[in-house]
Amino acid sequence: MEAHKIAFFGSKSYDESTFNEKNSHFGYELVFFKGHLNKNNVALTKGIEIVCIFVNDIADKDIIKTMAANGVKVIALRCAGYNNVDLEACAANNIKVVNVPAYSPYATAEYTVALMLSLNRKIPRAVWRTRDGNFSLHGLLGFDMHGKTVGVIGTGKIAKILIQILTGFGMKIIAYDLYPDNEFAKNYPMTYTTLDELYKTSDIITLHCPLTNENKYMINEESIGKMKDGVMIINTGRGQLIHTTALIEGLKSKKIGSAGLDVYEEEGTLFYEDQSDKIITDDTLARLISFNNVIVTSHQAYFTKEALDNIAETTLSNVRSFIESKTLTNEVQKHY
């Protein structure tokens, strides 16, 4: 019997090696395209039932309609987020959508802590200095994490691991979630509170919620105005949770003391690509990375060997469930 074919878009060398290794247990035909899925290359899905995409691929209404006409039956996201997929259009065109809801909550939670510590103790700055022979401590003053208040927005799997880690630092942990997990809260020194109270009292705010129409740009001029002077903001979730222009204004006024961003609202054409031989034409990003109290990284919080293995295993398992007409445990559906 002919092997089922899966078309991968936006693939990198590490995707190919990991998926090819895991596929030895599944036996599919894997086809890798380096370009992100878009209106110009959607023709490549002709005659293919299964398309695998990542966070910067575009699956809007028109592209989905074209894919359906080309014979696509399932979109397999090799990530947790699905805000780049028009779920309503998928439902209308009978295309199933599956994702990888949790590939390594430890990877992202640990990276979040790394950003906090790097900003607080000015580690990147210190490294640059010592490489130039400058061993001065001027401008490198940090603060004890112990006893400080951290506000966690969204308490899913990643945030729960983060809370466990931060408990070891002796921090006061407050959290906000539309659907609080009170059972989890009973076992850790944390308290659910309102969003306004979290903004008002947190020394560090860290974002771990999915991007929705309701919380897009939740960190904006108004919410920043409610925060403590000198607050640290961390975002390893989705770029559009933060209005970048408002963030820059907060940094300029010193209302925001520092920011650690592994995501950016306009990252689609930049992140995961080598842009070192080009001029960054995104003026907002260029301004953002000019601040010495800001760390911007290229959506790498998830990027560990364990996470890549889990992504490949879960994605291929999702495909197998579809092919064998089994329940799609990780199906993503439009909520009306």
C-alpha positions in Angstrom: 0.0 0.0 0.0 1.3 3.5 -0.9 2.6 5.4 2.1 0.6 8.5 3.2 2.3 11.7 2.3 2.8 14.6 4.7 3.8 18.0 3.4 5.8 20.1 5.9 6.0 23.9 5.5 8.5 26.3 7.1 10.8 23.3 7.8 14.3 23.6 9.2 17.2 21.1 9.3 16.3 20.2 12.9 12.7 19.5 11.9 13.8 17.2 9.1 16.2 15.2 11.2 13.8 14.8 14.2 10.8 13.9 12.1 12.7 11.5 9.8 14.0 9.7 12.9 10.6 9.4 14.5 9.0 8.5 11.2 11.0 5.2 11.2 8.2 3.9 13.5 5.3 5.3 11.3 6.4 4.8 7.7 4.9 7.9 6.1 6.3 9.8 3.1 7.6 13.1 4.4 8.0 16.1 2.0 9.7 19.2 3.4 9.3 22.7 2.0 11.5 25.5 3.5 9.1 28.3 2.6 6.3 29.2 5.0 2.8 28.2 3.8 1.3 31.2 2.0 -0.8 32.1 -1.1 2.2 31.8 -3.4 3.1 28.2 -2.5 -0.2 26.7 -1.5 -0.3 25.0 -4.9 2.3 22.6 -3.4 -0.5 21.0 -1.4 -2.1 19.6 -4.6 -2.9 15.9 -4.1 -1.7 15.9 -0.5 -4.1 15.0 2.4 -2.0 16.0 5.3 -0.2 19.4 5.7 2.1 20.1 8.7 2.7 23.7 9.6 4.3 25.8 12.4 3.6 29.2 14.0 4.6 31.5 11.1 2.8 29.6 8.4 -0.4 31.3 7.1 -3.6 29.3 7.0 -6.2 32.0 6.4 -9.6 31.6 4.8 -8.4 31.8 1.2 -5.5 29.4 1.7 -7.7 26.9 3.5 -10.3 27.1 0.7 -7.5 26.4 -1.8 -6.1 23.5 0.2 -9.5 21.9 0.5 -9.8 22.1 -3.3 -6.4 20.5 -3.5 -7.5 17.6 -1.4 -6.1 18.5 2.0 -8.0 16.8 4.8 -6.0 17.6 7.9 -3.7 20.4 9.2 -1.3 19.0 11.7 0.2 21.9 13.7 3.6 21.0 15.2 3.1 23.5 17.9 0.5 24.4 20.6 -0.7 27.7 19.3 -3.3 27.9 16.5 -4.0 31.6 16.1 -2.6 31.5 12.6 -5.3 29.1 11.4 -8.8 30.1 10.5 -10.7 27.4 12.4 -14.1 28.5 11.1 -12.8 28.2 7.5 -11.4 24.7 8.3 -14.8 23.6 9.7 -16.6 25.0 6.6 -14.2 23.1 4.3 -14.2 19.9 6.3 -10.5 20.1 7.2 -9.5 18.7 10.6 -7.0 20.6 12.7 -4.8 18.9 15.3 -2.0 20.4 17.4 0.7 19.5 20.0 -0.8 20.9 23.2 2.2 20.2 25.4 5.7 19.2 24.1 7.8 20.3 27.0 6.4 22.6 29.6 9.7 22.4 31.3 11.6 23.9 28.4 9.5 27.1 28.2 9.1 27.4 32.0 12.9 27.1 32.5 13.6 29.6 29.7 11.2 32.0 31.4 13.3 31.8 34.5 16.4 32.3 32.4 15.0 35.5 31.0 14.1 36.8 34.5 17.6 36.1 35.9 19.4 37.4 32.8 17.5 40.7 33.0 17.7 41.1 36.7 21.4 40.4 37.0 22.3 42.1 33.6 24.1 39.0 32.5 24.3 39.7 28.7 25.7 43.2 29.5 28.2 41.8 31.9 29.4 39.3 29.3 29.8 42.0 26.6 31.8 44.1 29.1 34.3 41.4 30.2 34.9 40.5 26.6 36.1 44.1 26.1 38.2 43.9 29.3 35.8 46.0 31.3 35.3 44.4 34.7 33.4 47.3 36.3 30.2 46.5 38.2 28.7 49.9 37.5 25.2 49.5 36.1 24.9 45.8 36.9 23.0 46.1 40.2 20.2 43.5 40.5 17.7 42.5 43.2 17.0 39.4 45.2 14.2 37.4 43.7 13.4 36.1 47.1 10.5 37.9 48.6 9.5 39.6 45.4 6.0 39.3 43.9 5.6 37.6 40.5 2.3 37.8 38.6 1.6 34.9 36.4 -1.1 35.4 33.7 -2.5 32.1 32.6 -1.9 29.0 34.6 -1.7 26.2 32.1 0.9 23.4 32.1 3.9 25.7 31.4 2.8 28.2 34.1 2.3 25.4 36.6 5.9 24.2 36.1 7.1 27.8 36.4 5.2 28.3 39.6 6.9 25.2 41.0 10.3 26.6 40.1 9.6 30.1 41.5 8.4 28.6 44.7 12.0 27.5 45.3 13.1 31.1 45.0 10.9 32.1 47.9 8.8 34.5 45.8 5.3 35.6 46.5 3.3 34.2 43.6 0.0 35.6 42.4 -1.9 34.5 39.3 -4.8 35.4 37.0 -6.7 32.9 34.9 -10.2 32.9 33.4 -10.5 29.3 34.6 -8.4 29.1 37.8 -7.2 25.7 39.0 -8.0 26.0 42.7 -6.9 22.4 43.4 -3.4 23.2 42.1 -3.3 26.5 44.1 -4.0 24.6 47.3 -0.6 22.8 47.0 1.6 25.8 46.3 2.1 29.2 47.9 0.2 31.1 45.3 -3.0 33.1 45.2 -5.4 33.8 42.4 -6.3 37.5 42.1 -7.8 40.0 39.7 -5.9 41.2 36.7 -5.9 44.8 38.0 -4.5 43.6 41.3 -1.9 41.6 39.6 -0.8 44.6 37.5 -0.7 46.8 40.6 1.3 44.6 43.0 3.7 42.5 40.8 7.4 43.2 40.6 7.6 40.7 37.6 4.8 39.9 35.2 5.0 36.9 33.0 2.6 35.9 30.2 1.5 32.3 29.7 -2.0 32.5 28.1 -3.1 31.7 24.6 -3.8 34.5 22.2 -7.5 35.2 21.7 -9.5 38.1 20.3 -10.3 39.1 23.9 -6.7 39.3 25.2 -5.0 40.7 22.1 -2.8 43.6 23.3 -3.7 43.0 26.9 -0.4 44.7 27.8 -1.1 48.2 26.5 -0.9 51.8 27.6 -3.7 51.5 30.1 -2.6 48.2 31.7 1.0 49.4 31.9 -0.2 52.6 33.6 -1.6 50.4 36.4 1.7 48.6 37.0 4.4 49.2 39.6 7.2 51.5 38.6 10.2 49.5 37.3 8.2 46.3 36.7 9.8 43.5 34.7 7.7 42.0 31.9 8.3 38.6 30.4 6.6 37.1 27.4 7.2 33.6 26.2 3.6 33.2 25.0 2.4 35.1 21.9 3.7 38.3 20.5 0.4 40.1 20.2 -0.3 39.8 23.9 1.8 43.0 24.1 1.3 46.2 22.2 4.9 46.9 21.3 4.6 50.6 20.9 3.1 50.9 24.4 5.9 48.7 25.7 8.5 51.0 24.2 6.9 54.1 25.7 6.8 52.3 29.1 10.5 51.6 28.8 11.3 55.2 27.8 9.4 56.6 30.8 11.1 54.0 33.1 7.6 52.7 34.1 8.9 49.4 32.8 12.3 48.5 34.2 13.1 45.7 31.8 11.5 43.3 29.4 12.3 39.8 28.2 10.6 38.8 25.0 10.9 35.4 23.2 8.0 36.5 20.9 7.2 39.6 18.9 3.9 40.7 17.4 5.4 41.0 13.9 7.8 38.1 14.1 6.4 36.2 11.1 8.9 37.4 8.4 11.9 37.6 10.8 12.0 34.8 13.4 13.7 31.5 12.6 15.6 33.1 9.7 19.2 34.4 9.5 18.8 38.1 8.9 22.4 39.0 9.9 23.3 40.2 6.4 20.3 42.5 6.1 19.1 45.7 7.6 16.1 45.3 9.9 13.4 47.4 8.3 11.0 46.9 11.1 11.5 50.2 13.0 9.6 49.1 16.0 11.7 46.0 16.5 14.9 47.9 15.8 14.0 50.4 18.5 13.1 47.6 20.9 16.4 45.8 20.6 18.3 49.0 21.1 17.3 49.1 24.8 20.0 47.7 27.1 17.3 46.5 29.5 15.5 44.4 26.9 16.2 40.9 25.8 14.6 39.7 22.5 15.2 36.1 21.4 13.8 34.3 18.4 10.9 32.2 19.8 13.3 29.6 21.2 11.9 29.0 24.6 10.5 25.6 23.5 13.7 24.6 21.7 15.2 21.6 23.6 15.9 18.1 22.3 13.2 16.7 24.4 10.6 19.1 23.1 11.5 18.4 19.4 11.2 14.7 20.1 7.8 15.1 21.7 6.6 17.4 18.9 7.5 14.9 16.2 6.1 11.9 18.2 2.8 13.7 18.9 2.4 15.2 15.4 2.9 11.8 13.7 0.6 10.1 16.3 -2.1 12.7 15.5 -1.8 11.9 11.8 -2.1 8.2 12.5 -5.2 8.7 14.5 -6.7 10.6 11.6 -5.7 8.0 9.0 -7.1 5.2 11.2 -10.3 7.2 11.9 -9.7 7.2 15.6 -10.7 9.9 18.0 -8.5 13.0 17.5 -7.5 13.6 21.1 -5.6 16.8 20.1 -8.2 18.2 17.7 -8.6 22.0 17.7 -12.1 23.2 17.0 -13.8 26.6 16.7 -15.7 27.6 19.8 -18.8 29.6 18.9 
